[in-house]
Amino acid sequence: MKTVLISIFLLTALSISAQTEVDFLNSIGNGKMQNLESFLSSQINLSINDKQEKVERGIAIKKIKTFLKSKKIVKYKILHNGNSADNKSSYRVARLKTRTGTYRIFAYSEGLGRKSKVVEVRIDAM
């Protein structure tokens, strides 16, 4: 009986978990960028090497892919994270080591549960 209850609890917890900035950063770090759309809000505050702009999701994905296409990712690591007091927003910072340099990627998401989406992405050279 304990096993059944634990299984139900784990399945429920996994099914309500959000696709957040962690999944977004892991997709980039693992080179699996074909599913980035599911993690991003419809409008993104995007900054690549201090060039800031507010763009639609499709444009943000294209710019991120274009930027990273010329750089072969060698190593990826999430460095730190944080959540707001009400858990309605959170962020993650990761380091991407590439053949051409090392970059810091910041991803900020807002929302609860399945409605959590990345609304800001910053990529800067370290």
N, C-alpha and C positions, 0 to 999 in steps of 0.2 A: 504494500500500500504506500509506503514511504517513497518508493521508487516512482510510482505513478504520479504522486503529488509533486515530487521534484521535477519530473519530466514535464508536467503540465505547467508548472511555474516557469521553467526555463523556456519553454516554447512561447508562452505568453510574453515573457520579458523580451525575447528576441523579436517577436512579431510587432511589438510596439516601439522598438528602438528606432530612432530616427536616422536617416541618411544625412549626416552632418559634415562638418568640415573635416572630420577624421577620415571619412570615406572619400571625400574629395581629394585630400592630400595623399591618401594611400593610392588612389587611382593614378595621380600624377607620378608619385614616387615609384610605383610599380610599372609605369609605362602603359597603363590600361586606360587611356584617355577617351575611349569611345563612349563611355557612359557618363561623362562629366555633366551632361545636360540635366540628369536626374537630381543632382546635388545643388544646382544653382537656382537662385531666384530669377524672376523674369528680367529684372534690372540689377546690374552689378556695378559697384564702385570698384574700378579696376585701376591698379597702378603698377606699371612695369618700368623699373629703373626711374622712378620719380615722375613719370608721365601719367598724371591722373586724369581719369575721365569716367563718366557714368555711361554705360553702354548696355545694350540688350544682351541677353544670355548668349545667343548665337554668335554675336560679334566677340564677346568675351572669350568664348571657347576657341574661336578662330585665332584670336590674338595670343592666347596662352599656348595653343598648339604650335603656332608659327614661331613663337619665342623659343619654345623648348625643342622644336624639331632639329634645329642646328646644333643642339647641345646633347651629347650622349650622357645620360644619367649614370653615374658610377656608384653613388651611394646616397641613401635617403634615410633621414631620421627625424622623428618628431621630437622637438626640444622641450617645449612646455605648452601649457594650456591653462585656461581659466573659464569660469562661469560667472554669470551675474548672480546676485543674491536670490532673485526669483526664478533662476534657471530658465529664463526666456531667451537668453543669448549666451553664446560661448565663443571661444576662439582657440586656435591652435597655431603654433609656429613650428615650422619644419626647416631643416637644412637639406638642400640638394647639392650634392657635389657632382659636378659634371667635368667633362674633359677640358672645357674652356674656362672653368671657374666655379666658385661656390656661391650659392644663392640662398637667401632667406625667403621663405614663403609664409605669409600670414593669411589665414582664412578666418573670417568672422561670420557666424551664422546667427539667425534670429528665428524664433518660433519654438513651439513645443511639439514633442513627439514626431509623428510623420510629417508634420507641417514645417519642420525646421529646414531652412534653406540657407545656403551661403549667400550673403549679400555684399561681401567685400573681400577682395583678393589683392594682396600686394606682393610683388616679386622684386627683390632688390639684391644687388651684388653685395657680398659680405667682405 
